[in-house]
Amino acid sequence: MDDVDGEEMPGAIVEPFLEREEGARALLRELERLAVEGRHEEVRERVRDLAENNESVFYTVAFSFTNSRQFFGDVEAQLDVTAADRLRDIAETFPSLAEPFNIVRTEIAEDRHNPVTDTSYTVTYHHGVESPMVTYRPRSGDVDLYESSGTPSELLGVSTDLAAATTDALDVALENDYSVNTEELSALIDRREELETELSKLRDQLDELRRTPVNDE
């Protein structure tokens, strides 16, 4: 929203939204229906289209979902209490849409795409290859980004590639004297400690497997 003067916010986006509120609510009802039907990828794309083609509506709805006291307070100060209450009602009426709007706002603000918020997985055993198998699904909100199955060594190969990408990214920051914000740095430290814990368990498991006789039947 580089074209909107910060001093005019949030009135500069809320007033155009209120002028289109009926149409905006109709769109939100349609998005909610799609979400209930499990069509989460379509919801994500429709929200992206809204952000690209109607910034005022998108940002007003997105900020309403944040439940920010400052946002609603500024709306009351610049417009009136009624306007703020109408926006509060958006969040209360369409809570299932909070996540796709927040994710798309993150995509725009931080130049990201489908940020992974969770990874679900199931473990089975394949007797034919004598190996556990893991099926995993990285998720971005309610959207399953993809599904893949592999042996533990294949998953570790993916993990190694991602770890290498992480260190390459940090090398770029170090070589160019770019800063890394405190929140990201703290999260990196936490993830590293979690990774080291899992690698310690992996070493113990591999040592035990080496001592286990292989069934050659």
C-alpha positions in Angstrom: 0.0 0.0 0.0 2.8 2.4 -0.9 0.3 4.7 -2.5 -1.6 5.4 0.7 -0.1 8.0 3.1 0.4 6.5 6.5 -1.1 9.5 8.2 -4.4 8.8 6.4 -4.6 5.3 7.6 -6.9 3.5 8.3 -9.6 5.9 7.0 -8.1 5.9 3.5 -8.9 2.2 3.1 -12.0 1.9 5.4 -14.1 4.5 3.7 -13.9 2.9 0.3 -14.6 -0.4 1.9 -17.7 0.9 3.6 -18.9 2.2 0.2 -18.6 -1.3 -1.2 -19.5 -3.2 2.0 -22.5 -5.0 0.6 -20.5 -6.4 -2.3 -17.6 -7.2 0.0 -19.8 -9.2 2.3 -21.3 -11.1 -0.6 -17.7 -12.1 -1.6 -16.9 -13.1 1.9 -20.0 -15.3 2.1 -18.9 -17.0 -1.2 -15.4 -17.5 0.2 -16.8 -19.0 3.4 -18.9 -21.4 1.3 -15.8 -22.5 -0.6 -13.9 -23.0 2.7 -16.7 -25.1 4.2 -16.5 -27.2 1.0 -12.8 -27.7 1.5 -11.8 -25.7 -1.5 -9.0 -24.0 0.3 -6.7 -23.4 -2.6 -9.5 -21.6 -4.5 -10.1 -19.5 -1.4 -6.4 -18.6 -1.3 -6.4 -17.6 -5.0 -9.6 -15.5 -4.7 -8.1 -13.6 -1.7 -4.9 -13.0 -3.7 -7.0 -11.6 -6.6 -8.8 -9.4 -4.1 -5.5 -8.0 -2.8 -4.3 -7.3 -6.3 -7.5 -5.7 -7.6 -9.1 -4.0 -4.6 -6.6 -3.1 -1.9 -9.0 -1.1 0.2 -11.4 -4.0 0.6 -8.6 -6.5 1.1 -6.7 -4.6 3.7 -9.8 -3.5 5.6 -10.9 -7.1 6.0 -7.4 -8.4 6.7 -6.8 -5.8 9.4 -10.3 -6.5 10.9 -9.3 -10.1 11.3 -6.2 -9.2 13.4 -8.4 -8.0 16.2 -6.0 -5.1 16.7 -7.1 -2.6 19.3 -5.1 0.1 17.7 -6.7 -0.5 14.3 -10.3 -0.4 15.7 -9.3 2.6 17.9 -8.0 4.5 14.9 -11.1 3.7 12.9 -13.3 5.1 15.7 -11.1 8.2 15.9 -11.0 8.9 12.2 -14.5 7.8 11.4 -16.9 6.7 14.2 -17.8 3.9 16.5 -20.4 2.6 14.1 -17.7 2.1 11.4 -15.5 0.2 13.8 -18.4 -2.0 14.9 -19.2 -2.9 11.3 -15.6 -4.1 10.9 -15.7 -6.0 14.2 -18.7 -7.8 12.8 -16.7 -8.9 9.8 -14.3 -10.8 12.0 -17.1 -12.3 14.1 -19.2 -13.3 11.1 -16.5 -14.9 9.0 -13.9 -16.4 11.4 -13.0 -19.2 9.0 -11.5 -16.6 6.6 -9.1 -15.1 9.1 -6.3 -17.5 8.2 -6.3 -17.1 4.4 -6.4 -13.3 4.7 -3.6 -13.2 7.3 -1.5 -15.5 5.1 -2.0 -13.5 2.0 -1.2 -10.3 3.9 2.0 -12.0 5.1 2.8 -13.0 1.5 2.5 -9.3 0.4 4.3 -7.7 3.3 7.2 -10.2 3.4 7.5 -11.2 -0.3 6.6 -14.8 0.5 4.5 -17.4 -1.2 2.5 -20.2 0.5 4.4 -19.9 3.8 4.5 -23.3 5.5 2.6 -23.2 8.8 2.7 -27.0 9.6 3.7 -30.4 8.2 1.5 -33.4 8.9 2.9 -37.0 8.4 2.0 -40.6 8.7 4.4 -43.6 9.2 3.9 -47.1 7.7 6.2 -50.0 7.0 6.9 -51.5 3.6 7.8 -55.1 3.9 8.9 -55.4 0.3 11.8 -53.0 0.7 12.2 -53.6 4.5 12.0 -50.0 5.4 9.6 -47.6 7.2 7.8 -45.2 4.8 6.8 -41.7 5.7 4.0 -39.8 3.9 4.2 -36.1 4.6 2.2 -33.0 3.6 3.5 -29.5 4.1 0.6 -27.2 4.8 0.1 -23.5 4.4 -2.9 -22.8 6.6 -5.6 -25.1 5.3 -3.9 -25.6 2.0 -2.0 -28.9 1.4 0.9 -27.8 -0.7 1.8 -31.3 -1.8 2.0 -34.9 -0.7 5.1 -37.1 -0.9 6.2 -40.5 0.4 9.7 -41.7 1.0 12.0 -43.8 3.1 13.7 -42.1 6.1 16.9 -41.6 4.1 15.0 -39.9 1.4 13.4 -37.6 3.9 16.8 -36.8 5.4 18.0 -36.0 1.9 15.3 -33.4 1.6 16.1 -32.1 5.1 19.8 -31.8 4.2 18.9 -29.8 1.1 16.7 -27.4 3.2 19.4 -27.1 5.8 22.0 -26.2 3.1 19.5 -23.7 1.7 19.2 -22.2 5.2 23.0 -21.8 5.6 23.4 -20.4 2.1 20.8 -17.8 2.9 22.5 -16.8 6.1 25.8 -16.7 4.2 24.3 -14.1 1.8 23.2 -12.0 4.8 26.7 -12.3 6.4 28.6 -11.5 3.2 26.5 -8.4 2.5 26.3 -7.2 6.1 22.5 -7.7 6.1 20.8 -7.8 9.5 18.6 -10.6 10.7 15.7 -9.4 12.9 15.7 -10.5 16.5 12.5 -12.6 16.2 13.9 -14.5 13.2 17.3 -15.0 14.9 15.6 -16.3 18.1 13.4 -18.7 16.0 16.5 -20.0 14.2 18.2 -20.7 17.5 15.1 -22.6 18.7 14.9 -24.6 15.4 18.6 -25.5 15.6 18.2 -26.8 19.1 15.2 -28.9 18.1 17.2 -30.2 15.1 20.1 -31.2 17.3 17.8 -33.0 19.7 16.3 -35.0 16.8 19.8 -35.8 15.4 20.9 -37.1 18.8 17.9 -39.5 18.8 18.8 -40.5 15.2 22.3 -41.3 16.2 21.1 -43.6 19.0 18.6 -45.3 16.7 21.2 -45.9 14.0 23.6 -47.4 16.6 20.8 -49.7 17.8 19.9 -50.8 14.2 23.5 -51.6 13.5 23.5 -54.0 16.4 20.3 -55.6 15.3 20.7 -58.7 13.1 19.4 -58.3 9.5 16.7 -60.7 8.5 17.9 -62.3 5.2 14.9 -64.5 4.6 
